[in-house]
Each structure stands twice: as structure tokens, then as C-alpha cells.
Amino acid sequence: MKNEIIIFEEDEIKLEVNLQDETVWLSQLQMAELFQKGRSTITWHINNIFKDGELEEEVVCQEFRHTTQHGAITNKQQTVTTILYSLDMILSVGYRVKSKRGISFRRWSSKILKEHLIKGYTENKPRLDYLEKTVKVKVKFK
């Protein structure tokens, strides 16, 4: 399932992401765009994350197939397989990459985590507005 989401607010980035199995999936190219680094830098961080045992490849990688126009033959389509990485990998790379965008990402993700820990939930107001839904919270005092 593809969906467009705003990844973080400080430097509003919109990426088309795959939402599947209750997580977000990005390719190395999308992570390079997100963190404003070259694809080879993202690959280097991913390899180190696996080497360090921080994440397991079988858990955070998934092959996605999609159809594209064949580059050499007119009116022919081909199936292309792309490896996508789950939110766990996106977060791990985001905490390793050195760039202004990486700093913004870390600040944003820390703010979201703190909000979730304090409130017990996190509200994505722009997304809720887009979906025309609201979150209703009932507070019970004893």
C-alpha cells in the first residue's frame, strides 16, 4: 500500500512510502533523499548496522516488486525488484547519518517519542486533518 506522508515537520519532506505490516518501508534511494546524503553513505550505514548486530536483515528488509516501462524496448514493461527497509532501519540510519537533515530528523523523532511517553499517545494532526478524523481522549480522574 503506497501513501504520501510528511516524515518530519522542521524541514517538511514528503515521500511516497509503502505502508505494510504495520510499518513504513523506504528504499536506500528514499533514505538518501530523506537524510540528504548519497546512496553509498546510506548503504555504508546499513551494512554497519547489520555488522554491529543492531538489526537483523531478515527482519528489516523486504523485496517489493513493481512494474516499470522497459528502458530499451518501446511499449514493453518489466518487473523490477527493490529492497525496502522498515522503520527500524530508517530510525537506525537516521541516528547515525551526519547531516543537517539527520539532525532535524533526530530532533523530530526524539520530540515524538517524548510526547508519546508523556501523553501515552502521539497525535499526527496534519494526517488526521487529511483523513478528516479527530482523536478523542477521555481522561478519568479518581
N, CA, C and O atoms as CSV, one atom per row, in Angstrom:
chain,resi,resn,atom,element,x,y,z
A,1,MET,N,N,0.845,-1.179,0.000
A,1,MET,CA,C,0.000,0.000,0.000
A,1,MET,C,C,0.887,1.237,0.000
A,1,MET,O,O,1.735,1.387,0.880
A,2,LYS,N,N,0.707,2.117,-0.964
A,2,LYS,CA,C,1.506,3.335,-1.026
A,2,LYS,C,C,0.722,4.481,-0.441
A,2,LYS,O,O,-0.503,4.541,-0.541
A,3,ASN,N,N,1.452,5.388,0.169
A,3,ASN,CA,C,0.831,6.512,0.834
A,3,ASN,C,C,1.845,7.634,0.876
A,3,ASN,O,O,3.045,7.375,0.961
A,4,GLU,N,N,1.388,8.879,0.820
A,4,GLU,CA,C,2.300,10.004,0.976
A,4,GLU,C,C,2.170,10.514,2.398
A,4,GLU,O,O,1.070,10.794,2.874
A,5,ILE,N,N,3.296,10.632,3.066
A,5,ILE,CA,C,3.268,11.155,4.433
A,5,ILE,C,C,4.331,12.225,4.577
A,5,ILE,O,O,5.287,12.279,3.803
A,6,ILE,N,N,4.155,13.066,5.564
A,6,ILE,CA,C,5.184,14.033,5.912
A,6,ILE,C,C,6.061,13.347,6.951
A,6,ILE,O,O,5.582,12.949,8.013
A,7,ILE,N,N,7.329,13.214,6.644
A,7,ILE,CA,C,8.227,12.487,7.526
A,7,ILE,C,C,8.508,13.276,8.796
A,7,ILE,O,O,8.383,12.735,9.894
A,8,PHE,N,N,8.884,14.545,8.669
A,8,PHE,CA,C,9.038,15.361,9.858
A,8,PHE,C,C,8.796,16.821,9.523
A,8,PHE,O,O,8.892,17.238,8.369
A,9,GLU,N,N,8.480,17.589,10.561
A,9,GLU,CA,C,7.944,18.930,10.385
A,9,GLU,C,C,8.988,20.016,10.133
A,9,GLU,O,O,8.730,20.924,9.343
A,10,GLU,N,N,10.151,19.958,10.772
A,10,GLU,CA,C,11.083,21.073,10.720
A,10,GLU,C,C,11.524,21.413,9.312
A,10,GLU,O,O,11.692,22.587,8.983
A,11,ASP,N,N,11.707,20.435,8.502
A,11,ASP,CA,C,12.135,20.630,7.117
A,11,ASP,C,C,11.200,19.765,6.280
A,11,ASP,O,O,11.598,18.719,5.767
A,12,GLU,N,N,9.984,20.200,6.150
A,12,GLU,CA,C,8.894,19.376,5.630
A,12,GLU,C,C,9.296,18.598,4.374
A,12,GLU,O,O,9.534,19.179,3.316
A,13,ILE,N,N,9.364,17.311,4.511
A,13,ILE,CA,C,9.737,16.412,3.435
A,13,ILE,C,C,8.559,15.516,3.155
A,13,ILE,O,O,7.980,14.948,4.081
A,14,LYS,N,N,8.200,15.378,1.923
A,14,LYS,CA,C,7.112,14.480,1.569
A,14,LYS,C,C,7.699,13.362,0.719
A,14,LYS,O,O,8.325,13.612,-0.311
A,15,LEU,N,N,7.494,12.145,1.156
A,15,LEU,CA,C,7.961,10.971,0.424
A,15,LEU,C,C,6.799,10.018,0.235
A,15,LEU,O,O,5.957,9.871,1.120
A,16,GLU,N,N,6.754,9.372,-0.919
A,16,GLU,CA,C,5.782,8.311,-1.105
A,16,GLU,C,C,6.377,7.069,-0.471
A,16,GLU,O,O,7.455,6.617,-0.858
A,17,VAL,N,N,5.672,6.523,0.503
A,17,VAL,CA,C,6.194,5.383,1.250
A,17,VAL,C,C,5.258,4.193,1.110
A,17,VAL,O,O,4.084,4.342,0.772
A,18,ASN,N,N,5.783,3.043,1.370
A,18,ASN,CA,C,4.973,1.838,1.430
A,18,ASN,C,C,4.590,1.594,2.879
A,18,ASN,O,O,5.449,1.564,3.761
A,19,LEU,N,N,3.306,1.423,3.119
A,19,LEU,CA,C,2.818,1.063,4.445
A,19,LEU,C,C,2.354,-0.379,4.359
A,19,LEU,O,O,1.405,-0.692,3.640
A,20,GLN,N,N,3.020,-1.251,5.088
A,20,GLN,CA,C,2.668,-2.661,5.062
A,20,GLN,C,C,3.155,-3.299,6.346
A,20,GLN,O,O,4.201,-2.929,6.880
A,21,ASP,N,N,2.399,-4.250,6.831
A,21,ASP,CA,C,2.766,-4.976,8.050
A,21,ASP,C,C,3.011,-4.025,9.223
A,21,ASP,O,O,3.938,-4.218,10.010
A,22,GLU,N,N,2.174,-3.007,9.325
A,22,GLU,CA,C,2.208,-2.038,10.418
A,22,GLU,C,C,3.539,-1.307,10.539
A,22,GLU,O,O,3.966,-0.985,11.647
A,23,THR,N,N,4.199,-1.042,9.417
A,23,THR,CA,C,5.424,-0.250,9.423
A,23,THR,C,C,5.536,0.510,8.110
A,23,THR,O,O,4.783,0.275,7.165
A,24,VAL,N,N,6.488,1.419,8.076
A,24,VAL,CA,C,6.801,2.209,6.891
A,24,VAL,C,C,8.025,1.586,6.243
A,24,VAL,O,O,8.941,1.145,6.937
A,25,TRP,N,N,8.045,1.548,4.929
A,25,TRP,CA,C,9.160,0.967,4.196
A,25,TRP,C,C,9.730,2.002,3.229
A,25,TRP,O,O,8.979,2.624,2.479
A,26,LEU,N,N,11.053,2.192,3.238
A,26,LEU,CA,C,11.733,3.083,2.305
A,26,LEU,C,C,12.878,2.352,1.625
A,26,LEU,O,O,13.459,1.425,2.190
A,27,SER,N,N,13.196,2.771,0.419
A,27,SER,CA,C,14.362,2.243,-0.288
A,27,SER,C,C,15.600,3.024,0.159
A,27,SER,O,O,15.487,4.040,0.845
A,28,GLN,N,N,16.764,2.548,-0.231
A,28,GLN,CA,C,18.001,3.274,0.073
A,28,GLN,C,C,17.981,4.649,-0.588
A,28,GLN,O,O,18.445,5.628,-0.003
A,29,LEU,N,N,17.450,4.722,-1.791
A,29,LEU,CA,C,17.370,5.988,-2.512
A,29,LEU,C,C,16.468,6.988,-1.778
A,29,LEU,O,O,16.783,8.176,-1.704
A,30,GLN,N,N,15.349,6.499,-1.240
A,30,GLN,CA,C,14.455,7.371,-0.479
A,30,GLN,C,C,15.110,7.834,0.818
A,30,GLN,O,O,14.948,8.986,1.221
A,31,MET,N,N,15.856,6.930,1.477
A,31,MET,CA,C,16.571,7.340,2.691
A,31,MET,C,C,17.645,8.365,2.358
A,31,MET,O,O,17.873,9.293,3.134
A,32,ALA,N,N,18.308,8.211,1.215
A,32,ALA,CA,C,19.316,9.180,0.790
A,32,ALA,C,C,18.673,10.555,0.602
A,32,ALA,O,O,19.247,11.574,0.986
A,33,GLU,N,N,17.484,10.576,0.011
A,33,GLU,CA,C,16.756,11.827,-0.165
A,33,GLU,C,C,16.321,12.397,1.187
A,33,GLU,O,O,16.451,13.596,1.437
A,34,LEU,N,N,15.814,11.541,2.036
A,34,LEU,CA,C,15.349,11.964,3.354
A,34,LEU,C,C,16.470,12.616,4.161
A,34,LEU,O,O,16.273,13.677,4.752
A,35,PHE,N,N,17.638,11.990,4.187
A,35,PHE,CA,C,18.742,12.459,5.017
A,35,PHE,C,C,19.740,13.337,4.252
A,35,PHE,O,O,20.756,13.750,4.810
A,36,GLN,N,N,19.456,13.618,2.989
A,36,GLN,CA,C,20.317,14.444,2.137
A,36,GLN,C,C,21.756,13.950,2.133
A,36,GLN,O,O,22.695,14.719,2.336
A,37,LYS,N,N,21.909,12.658,1.897
A,37,LYS,CA,C,23.216,12.030,1.781
A,37,LYS,C,C,23.197,11.160,0.530
A,37,LYS,O,O,22.129,10.856,-0.001
A,38,GLY,N,N,24.362,10.765,0.064
A,38,GLY,CA,C,24.445,9.884,-1.097
A,38,GLY,C,C,23.987,8.474,-0.759
A,38,GLY,O,O,24.040,8.044,0.393
A,39,ARG,N,N,23.532,7.761,-1.794
A,39,ARG,CA,C,23.072,6.387,-1.590
A,39,ARG,C,C,24.185,5.508,-1.021
A,39,ARG,O,O,23.920,4.619,-0.211
A,40,SER,N,N,25.437,5.752,-1.444
A,40,SER,CA,C,26.557,4.941,-0.933
A,40,SER,C,C,26.749,5.145,0.572
A,40,SER,O,O,27.145,4.213,1.272
A,41,THR,N,N,26.476,6.343,1.075
A,41,THR,CA,C,26.565,6.602,2.521
A,41,THR,C,C,25.492,5.820,3.262
A,41,THR,O,O,25.754,5.253,4.323
A,42,ILE,N,N,24.287,5.786,2.708
A,42,ILE,CA,C,23.181,5.029,3.320
A,42,ILE,C,C,23.534,3.546,3.329
A,42,ILE,O,O,23.334,2.868,4.337
A,43,THR,N,N,24.061,3.037,2.211
A,43,THR,CA,C,24.474,1.630,2.122
A,43,THR,C,C,25.537,1.322,3.176
A,43,THR,O,O,25.478,0.278,3.825
A,44,TRP,N,N,26.494,2.210,3.350
A,44,TRP,CA,C,27.564,2.030,4.343
A,44,TRP,C,C,26.972,1.913,5.747
A,44,TRP,O,O,27.350,1.028,6.514
A,45,HIS,N,N,26.038,2.817,6.080
A,45,HIS,CA,C,25.406,2.768,7.410
A,45,HIS,C,C,24.603,1.478,7.585
A,45,HIS,O,O,24.665,0.852,8.643
A,46,ILE,N,N,23.860,1.082,6.570
A,46,ILE,CA,C,23.062,-0.151,6.647
A,46,ILE,C,C,23.969,-1.352,6.890
A,46,ILE,O,O,23.682,-2.192,7.743
A,47,ASN,N,N,25.060,-1.427,6.139
A,47,ASN,CA,C,25.999,-2.543,6.321
A,47,ASN,C,C,26.579,-2.556,7.734
A,47,ASN,O,O,26.726,-3.624,8.328
A,48,ASN,N,N,26.908,-1.391,8.275
A,48,ASN,CA,C,27.440,-1.319,9.645
A,48,ASN,C,C,26.380,-1.693,10.679
A,48,ASN,O,O,26.704,-2.306,11.696
A,49,ILE,N,N,25.144,-1.341,10.439
A,49,ILE,CA,C,24.049,-1.705,11.353
A,49,ILE,C,C,23.920,-3.224,11.423
A,49,ILE,O,O,23.726,-3.788,12.500
A,50,PHE,N,N,24.028,-3.880,10.274
A,50,PHE,CA,C,23.986,-5.349,10.254
A,50,PHE,C,C,25.240,-5.933,10.900
A,50,PHE,O,O,25.156,-6.877,11.685
A,51,LYS,N,N,26.399,-5.372,10.570
A,51,LYS,CA,C,27.673,-5.875,11.116
A,51,LYS,C,C,27.705,-5.748,12.640
A,51,LYS,O,O,28.210,-6.637,13.327
A,52,ASP,N,N,27.169,-4.652,13.167
A,52,ASP,CA,C,27.141,-4.425,14.617
A,52,ASP,C,C,26.094,-5.279,15.323
A,52,ASP,O,O,26.083,-5.353,16.552
A,53,GLY,N,N,25.213,-5.925,14.560
A,53,GLY,CA,C,24.168,-6.747,15.158
A,53,GLY,C,C,23.016,-5.926,15.720
A,53,GLY,O,O,22.202,-6.430,16.493
A,54,GLU,N,N,22.954,-4.665,15.328
A,54,GLU,CA,C,21.874,-3.795,15.819
A,54,GLU,C,C,20.515,-4.263,15.301
A,54,GLU,O,O,19.531,-4.264,16.040
A,55,LEU,N,N,20.467,-4.655,14.041
A,55,LEU,CA,C,19.230,-5.164,13.423
A,55,LEU,C,C,19.546,-6.413,12.618
A,55,LEU,O,O,20.685,-6.634,12.206
A,56,GLU,N,N,18.513,-7.232,12.401
A,56,GLU,CA,C,18.675,-8.445,11.608
A,56,GLU,C,C,18.098,-8.222,10.218
A,56,GLU,O,O,16.958,-7.781,10.072
A,57,GLU,N,N,18.885,-8.527,9.211
A,57,GLU,CA,C,18.495,-8.293,7.822
A,57,GLU,C,C,17.168,-8.943,7.469
A,57,GLU,O,O,16.353,-8.346,6.765
A,58,GLU,N,N,16.940,-10.166,7.952
A,58,GLU,CA,C,15.714,-10.901,7.623
A,58,GLU,C,C,14.465,-10.211,8.166
A,58,GLU,O,O,13.365,-10.420,7.656
A,59,VAL,N,N,14.637,-9.398,9.192
A,59,VAL,CA,C,13.510,-8.743,9.851
A,59,VAL,C,C,13.208,-7.384,9.242
A,59,VAL,O,O,12.042,-7.008,9.129
A,60,VAL,N,N,14.236,-6.638,8.849
A,60,VAL,CA,C,14.039,-5.243,8.432
A,60,VAL,C,C,14.095,-5.012,6.926
A,60,VAL,O,O,13.886,-3.888,6.471
A,61,CYS,N,N,14.373,-6.051,6.148
A,61,CYS,CA,C,14.436,-5.935,4.686
A,61,CYS,C,C,13.307,-6.737,4.058
A,61,CYS,O,O,12.944,-7.814,4.532
A,62,GLN,N,N,12.762,-6.190,2.985
A,62,GLN,CA,C,11.731,-6.907,2.256
A,62,GLN,C,C,11.832,-6.531,0.784
A,62,GLN,O,O,12.018,-5.364,0.441
A,63,GLU,N,N,11.708,-7.531,-0.080
A,63,GLU,CA,C,11.721,-7.270,-1.511
A,63,GLU,C,C,10.319,-6.882,-1.960
A,63,GLU,O,O,9.343,-7.563,-1.644
A,64,PHE,N,N,10.230,-5.786,-2.696
A,64,PHE,CA,C,8.971,-5.344,-3.281
A,64,PHE,C,C,9.141,-5.354,-4.789
A,64,PHE,O,O,10.163,-4.906,-5.309
A,65,ARG,N,N,8.152,-5.858,-5.480
A,65,ARG,CA,C,8.183,-5.895,-6.948
A,65,ARG,C,C,7.202,-4.872,-7.498
A,65,ARG,O,O,6.085,-4.724,-7.003
A,66,HIS,N,N,7.646,-4.169,-8.535
A,66,HIS,CA,C,6.751,-3.248,-9.214
A,66,HIS,C,C,7.069,-3.264,-10.711
A,66,HIS,O,O,8.158,-3.657,-11.128
A,67,THR,N,N,6.112,-2.836,-11.487
A,67,THR,CA,C,6.241,-2.853,-12.938
A,67,THR,C,C,6.644,-1.468,-13.429
A,67,THR,O,O,6.086,-0.455,-13.009
A,68,THR,N,N,7.628,-1.448,-14.329
A,68,THR,CA,C,8.078,-0.186,-14.921
A,68,THR,C,C,8.168,-0.334,-16.434
A,68,THR,O,O,8.118,-1.443,-16.967
A,69,GLN,N,N,8.300,0.791,-17.110
A,69,GLN,CA,C,8.499,0.769,-18.560
A,69,GLN,C,C,9.897,0.235,-18.853
A,69,GLN,O,O,10.863,0.649,-18.211
A,70,HIS,N,N,10.013,-0.663,-19.798
A,70,HIS,CA,C,11.312,-1.220,-20.171
A,70,HIS,C,C,12.158,-0.109,-20.771
A,70,HIS,O,O,11.666,0.666,-21.590
A,71,GLY,N,N,13.415,-0.021,-20.379
A,71,GLY,CA,C,14.287,1.059,-20.841
A,71,GLY,C,C,14.716,0.938,-22.285
A,71,GLY,O,O,14.942,1.956,-22.939
A,72,ALA,N,N,14.836,-0.268,-22.805
A,72,ALA,CA,C,15.372,-0.457,-24.152
A,72,ALA,C,C,14.310,-0.811,-25.187
A,72,ALA,O,O,14.521,-0.602,-26.382
A,73,ILE,N,N,13.175,-1.342,-24.746
A,73,ILE,CA,C,12.158,-1.808,-25.699
A,73,ILE,C,C,10.889,-0.980,-25.522
A,73,ILE,O,O,10.314,-0.937,-24.435
A,74,THR,N,N,10.456,-0.319,-26.603
A,74,THR,CA,C,9.266,0.522,-26.568
A,74,THR,C,C,8.024,-0.324,-26.322
A,74,THR,O,O,7.908,-1.436,-26.837
A,75,ASN,N,N,7.101,0.208,-25.535
A,75,ASN,CA,C,5.822,-0.438,-25.204
A,75,ASN,C,C,5.964,-1.780,-24.500
A,75,ASN,O,O,5.056,-2.610,-24.553
A,76,LYS,N,N,7.078,-1.993,-23.852
A,76,LYS,CA,C,7.266,-3.222,-23.083
A,76,LYS,C,C,7.471,-2.849,-21.625
A,76,LYS,O,O,8.134,-1.862,-21.306
A,77,GLN,N,N,6.896,-3.649,-20.757
A,77,GLN,CA,C,7.060,-3.414,-19.330
A,77,GLN,C,C,7.943,-4.503,-18.739
A,77,GLN,O,O,8.065,-5.599,-19.285
A,78,GLN,N,N,8.543,-4.177,-17.628
A,78,GLN,CA,C,9.390,-5.141,-16.931
A,78,GLN,C,C,9.099,-5.079,-15.443
A,78,GLN,O,O,8.641,-4.061,-14.923
A,79,THR,N,N,9.370,-6.177,-14.774
A,79,THR,CA,C,9.200,-6.227,-13.325
A,79,THR,C,C,10.550,-5.947,-12.684
A,79,THR,O,O,11.557,-6.574,-13.012
A,80,VAL,N,N,10.545,-4.992,-11.764
A,80,VAL,CA,C,11.761,-4.602,-11.062
A,80,VAL,C,C,11.579,-4.928,-9.584
A,80,VAL,O,O,10.525,-4.662,-9.005
A,81,THR,N,N,12.599,-5.498,-8.989
A,81,THR,CA,C,12.574,-5.802,-7.564
A,81,THR,C,C,13.430,-4.773,-6.837
A,81,THR,O,O,14.577,-4.520,-7.206
A,82,THR,N,N,12.851,-4.191,-5.801
A,82,THR,CA,C,13.552,-3.205,-4.985
A,82,THR,C,C,13.543,-3.682,-3.542
A,82,THR,O,O,12.525,-4.170,-3.051
A,83,ILE,N,N,14.660,-3.546,-2.871
A,83,ILE,CA,C,14.722,-3.878,-1.447
A,83,ILE,C,C,14.312,-2.638,-0.671
A,83,ILE,O,O,14.877,-1.560,-0.855
A,84,LEU,N,N,13.334,-2.802,0.192
A,84,LEU,CA,C,12.887,-1.725,1.054
A,84,LEU,C,C,13.223,-2.082,2.494
A,84,LEU,O,O,13.326,-3.254,2.857
A,85,TYR,N,N,13.391,-1.037,3.310
A,85,TYR,CA,C,13.804,-1.193,4.698
A,85,TYR,C,C,12.731,-0.639,5.617
A,85,TYR,O,O,12.126,0.396,5.337
A,86,SER,N,N,12.503,-1.338,6.714
A,86,SER,CA,C,11.435,-0.973,7.650
A,86,SER,C,C,11.803,0.257,8.477
A,86,SER,O,O,12.933,0.745,8.440
A,87,LEU,N,N,10.826,0.732,9.212
A,87,LEU,CA,C,11.007,1.899,10.075
A,87,LEU,C,C,12.174,1.713,11.042
A,87,LEU,O,O,12.886,2.673,11.339
A,88,ASP,N,N,12.378,0.494,11.536
A,88,ASP,CA,C,13.508,0.247,12.439
A,88,ASP,C,C,14.830,0.647,11.784
A,88,ASP,O,O,15.680,1.266,12.423
A,89,MET,N,N,15.000,0.291,10.508
A,89,MET,CA,C,16.228,0.641,9.792
A,89,MET,C,C,16.292,2.135,9.529
A,89,MET,O,O,17.353,2.746,9.666
A,90,ILE,N,N,15.166,2.730,9.152
A,90,ILE,CA,C,15.134,4.172,8.886
A,90,ILE,C,C,15.578,4.931,10.130
A,90,ILE,O,O,16.368,5.871,10.041
A,91,LEU,N,N,15.071,4.525,11.288
A,91,LEU,CA,C,15.455,5.168,12.552
A,91,LEU,C,C,16.937,4.956,12.851
A,91,LEU,O,O,17.630,5.888,13.258
A,92,SER,N,N,17.421,3.733,12.652
A,92,SER,CA,C,18.830,3.440,12.934
A,92,SER,C,C,19.753,4.261,12.043
A,92,SER,O,O,20.742,4.821,12.518
A,93,VAL,N,N,19.437,4.334,10.771
A,93,VAL,CA,C,20.244,5.140,9.854
A,93,VAL,C,C,20.147,6.612,10.247
A,93,VAL,O,O,21.148,7.329,10.238
A,94,GLY,N,N,18.938,7.060,10.592
A,94,GLY,CA,C,18.727,8.459,10.971
A,94,GLY,C,C,19.531,8.880,12.178
A,94,GLY,O,O,19.892,10.050,12.303
A,95,TYR,N,N,19.818,7.944,13.072
A,95,TYR,CA,C,20.604,8.266,14.257
A,95,TYR,C,C,22.108,8.112,14.019
A,95,TYR,O,O,22.907,8.402,14.909
A,96,ARG,N,N,22.494,7.663,12.836
A,96,ARG,CA,C,23.915,7.522,12.518
A,96,ARG,C,C,24.403,8.565,11.508
A,96,ARG,O,O,25.551,9.005,11.565
A,97,VAL,N,N,23.531,8.949,10.598
A,97,VAL,CA,C,23.933,9.818,9.497
A,97,VAL,C,C,24.261,11.225,10.001
A,97,VAL,O,O,23.591,11.755,10.888
A,98,LYS,N,N,25.298,11.812,9.419
A,98,LYS,CA,C,25.715,13.163,9.811
A,98,LYS,C,C,25.346,14.132,8.696
A,98,LYS,O,O,26.012,14.209,7.664
A,99,SER,N,N,24.266,14.871,8.936
A,99,SER,CA,C,23.821,15.903,8.003
A,99,SER,C,C,22.848,16.801,8.744
A,99,SER,O,O,22.335,16.438,9.803
A,100,LYS,N,N,22.597,17.975,8.182
A,100,LYS,CA,C,21.613,18.872,8.807
A,100,LYS,C,C,20.254,18.195,8.855
A,100,LYS,O,O,19.521,18.333,9.834
A,101,ARG,N,N,19.919,17.467,7.806
A,101,ARG,CA,C,18.641,16.763,7.776
A,101,ARG,C,C,18.611,15.663,8.804
A,101,ARG,O,O,17.569,15.418,9.411
A,102,GLY,N,N,19.742,14.984,9.019
A,102,GLY,CA,C,19.835,13.959,10.058
A,102,GLY,C,C,19.598,14.546,11.437
A,102,GLY,O,O,18.919,13.946,12.270
A,103,ILE,N,N,20.162,15.724,11.673
A,103,ILE,CA,C,19.956,16.408,12.955
A,103,ILE,C,C,18.487,16.755,13.131
A,103,ILE,O,O,17.914,16.532,14.198
A,104,SER,N,N,17.870,17.305,12.073
A,104,SER,CA,C,16.437,17.631,12.138
A,104,SER,C,C,15.602,16.391,12.402
A,104,SER,O,O,14.655,16.430,13.187
A,105,PHE,N,N,15.953,15.294,11.749
A,105,PHE,CA,C,15.231,14.033,11.932
A,105,PHE,C,C,15.341,13.552,13.373
A,105,PHE,O,O,14.349,13.131,13.967
A,106,ARG,N,N,16.552,13.614,13.939
A,106,ARG,CA,C,16.744,13.155,15.321
A,106,ARG,C,C,15.966,14.024,16.306
A,106,ARG,O,O,15.368,13.513,17.253
A,107,ARG,N,N,15.977,15.328,16.082
A,107,ARG,CA,C,15.199,16.226,16.949
A,107,ARG,C,C,13.706,15.907,16.851
A,107,ARG,O,O,13.011,15.825,17.863
A,108,TRP,N,N,13.229,15.732,15.625
A,108,TRP,CA,C,11.814,15.431,15.400
A,108,TRP,C,C,11.436,14.099,16.050
A,108,TRP,O,O,10.437,14.024,16.766
A,109,SER,N,N,12.221,13.051,15.808
A,109,SER,CA,C,11.868,11.733,16.340
A,109,SER,C,C,11.956,11.705,17.864
A,109,SER,O,O,11.148,11.039,18.513
A,110,SER,N,N,12.921,12.415,18.445
A,110,SER,CA,C,13.011,12.488,19.907
A,110,SER,C,C,11.803,13.219,20.488
A,110,SER,O,O,11.281,12.827,21.532
A,111,LYS,N,N,11.358,14.283,19.812
A,111,LYS,CA,C,10.179,15.035,20.256
A,111,LYS,C,C,8.932,14.145,20.227
A,111,LYS,O,O,8.127,14.165,21.158
A,112,ILE,N,N,8.781,13.366,19.155
A,112,ILE,CA,C,7.629,12.470,19.017
A,112,ILE,C,C,7.665,11.395,20.103
A,112,ILE,O,O,6.642,11.108,20.725
A,113,LEU,N,N,8.823,10.806,20.331
A,113,LEU,CA,C,8.959,9.764,21.350
A,113,LEU,C,C,8.656,10.328,22.737
A,113,LEU,O,O,7.947,9.703,23.524
A,114,LYS,N,N,9.191,11.503,23.030
A,114,LYS,CA,C,8.943,12.136,24.330
A,114,LYS,C,C,7.448,12.396,24.512
A,114,LYS,O,O,6.892,12.109,25.572
A,115,GLU,N,N,6.797,12.940,23.480
A,115,GLU,CA,C,5.357,13.203,23.540
A,115,GLU,C,C,4.577,11.917,23.804
A,115,GLU,O,O,3.641,11.894,24.603
A,116,HIS,N,N,4.977,10.863,23.126
A,116,HIS,CA,C,4.288,9.581,23.291
A,116,HIS,C,C,4.484,9.025,24.704
A,116,HIS,O,O,3.544,8.508,25.307
A,117,LEU,N,N,5.694,9.132,25.222
A,117,LEU,CA,C,5.967,8.620,26.562
A,117,LEU,C,C,5.222,9.414,27.639
A,117,LEU,O,O,4.737,8.839,28.613
A,118,ILE,N,N,5.134,10.723,27.461
A,118,ILE,CA,C,4.476,11.569,28.457
A,118,ILE,C,C,2.957,11.449,28.370
A,118,ILE,O,O,2.292,11.250,29.387
A,119,LYS,N,N,2.402,11.570,27.159
A,119,LYS,CA,C,0.949,11.551,26.977
A,119,LYS,C,C,0.368,10.134,26.909
A,119,LYS,O,O,-0.789,9.906,27.262
A,120,GLY,N,N,1.183,9.204,26.456
A,120,GLY,CA,C,0.685,7.845,26.249
A,120,GLY,C,C,0.166,7.632,24.834
A,120,GLY,O,O,-0.280,6.536,24.494
A,121,TYR,N,N,0.222,8.672,24.008
A,121,TYR,CA,C,-0.185,8.583,22.608
A,121,TYR,C,C,0.502,9.723,21.853
A,121,TYR,O,O,1.013,10.667,22.454
A,122,THR,N,N,0.501,9.616,20.553
A,122,THR,CA,C,1.050,10.666,19.710
A,122,THR,C,C,-0.001,11.013,18.665
A,122,THR,O,O,-0.585,10.124,18.045
A,123,GLU,N,N,-0.235,12.285,18.473
A,123,GLU,CA,C,-1.243,12.740,17.512
A,123,GLU,C,C,-0.554,13.362,16.304
A,123,GLU,O,O,0.288,14.249,16.447
A,124,ASN,N,N,-0.916,12.892,15.123
A,124,ASN,CA,C,-0.406,13.443,13.877
A,124,ASN,C,C,-1.504,14.326,13.294
A,124,ASN,O,O,-2.265,13.886,12.431
A,125,LYS,N,N,-1.588,15.560,13.760
A,125,LYS,CA,C,-2.677,16.467,13.397
A,125,LYS,C,C,-2.822,16.655,11.885
A,125,LYS,O,O,-3.940,16.553,11.380
A,126,PRO,N,N,-1.741,16.924,11.136
A,126,PRO,CA,C,-1.919,17.082,9.689
A,126,PRO,C,C,-2.520,15.837,9.036
A,126,PRO,O,O,-3.348,15.944,8.131
A,127,ARG,N,N,-2.107,14.671,9.492
A,127,ARG,CA,C,-2.628,13.420,8.919
A,127,ARG,C,C,-4.099,13.245,9.286
A,127,ARG,O,O,-4.905,12.839,8.449
A,128,LEU,N,N,-4.446,13.550,10.532
A,128,LEU,CA,C,-5.837,13.438,10.957
A,128,LEU,C,C,-6.715,14.429,10.205
A,128,LEU,O,O,-7.829,14.095,9.803
A,129,ASP,N,N,-6.213,15.652,10.014
A,129,ASP,CA,C,-6.968,16.632,9.234
A,129,ASP,C,C,-7.182,16.130,7.816
A,129,ASP,O,O,-8.262,16.277,7.245
A,130,TYR,N,N,-6.134,15.534,7.258
A,130,TYR,CA,C,-6.219,14.995,5.910
A,130,TYR,C,C,-7.280,13.885,5.839
A,130,TYR,O,O,-8.045,13.802,4.878
A,131,LEU,N,N,-7.308,13.065,6.839
A,131,LEU,CA,C,-8.271,11.960,6.880
A,131,LEU,C,C,-9.633,12.400,7.413
A,131,LEU,O,O,-10.577,11.613,7.469
A,132,GLU,N,N,-9.717,13.683,7.808
A,132,GLU,CA,C,-10.939,14.248,8.368
A,132,GLU,C,C,-11.428,13.457,9.574
A,132,GLU,O,O,-12.613,13.149,9.709
A,133,LYS,N,N,-10.482,13.140,10.440
A,133,LYS,CA,C,-10.801,12.417,11.667
A,133,LYS,C,C,-10.206,13.184,12.839
A,133,LYS,O,O,-9.319,14.020,12.665
A,134,THR,N,N,-10.690,12.898,13.994
A,134,THR,CA,C,-10.119,13.504,15.193
A,134,THR,C,C,-9.886,12.431,16.234
A,134,THR,O,O,-10.521,11.376,16.221
A,135,VAL,N,N,-8.971,12.719,17.130
A,135,VAL,CA,C,-8.705,11.819,18.236
A,135,VAL,C,C,-9.427,12.386,19.447
A,135,VAL,O,O,-9.248,13.550,19.805
A,136,LYS,N,N,-10.230,11.561,20.062
A,136,LYS,CA,C,-10.921,11.980,21.283
A,136,LYS,C,C,-10.310,11.254,22.444
A,136,LYS,O,O,-10.218,10.026,22.456
A,137,VAL,N,N,-9.893,12.024,23.420
A,137,VAL,CA,C,-9.244,11.445,24.587
A,137,VAL,C,C,-10.162,11.656,25.793
A,137,VAL,O,O,-10.589,12.775,26.076
A,138,LYS,N,N,-10.450,10.583,26.482
A,138,LYS,CA,C,-11.237,10.670,27.704
A,138,LYS,C,C,-10.277,10.550,28.881
A,138,LYS,O,O,-9.503,9.598,28.978
A,139,VAL,N,N,-10.344,11.511,29.751
A,139,VAL,CA,C,-9.496,11.487,30.939
A,139,VAL,C,C,-10.396,11.207,32.133
A,139,VAL,O,O,-11.412,11.869,32.345
A,140,LYS,N,N,-10.000,10.227,32.889
A,140,LYS,CA,C,-10.776,9.838,34.068
A,140,LYS,C,C,-9.969,10.158,35.304
A,140,LYS,O,O,-8.847,9.678,35.468
A,141,PHE,N,N,-10.546,10.978,36.179
A,141,PHE,CA,C,-9.879,11.312,37.424
A,141,PHE,C,C,-10.490,10.507,38.537
A,141,PHE,O,O,-11.708,10.346,38.600
A,142,LYS,N,N,-9.657,10.000,39.413
A,142,LYS,CA,C,-10.155,9.211,40.537
A,142,LYS,C,C,-10.124,10.012,41.786
A,142,LYS,O,O,-10.507,9.518,42.846
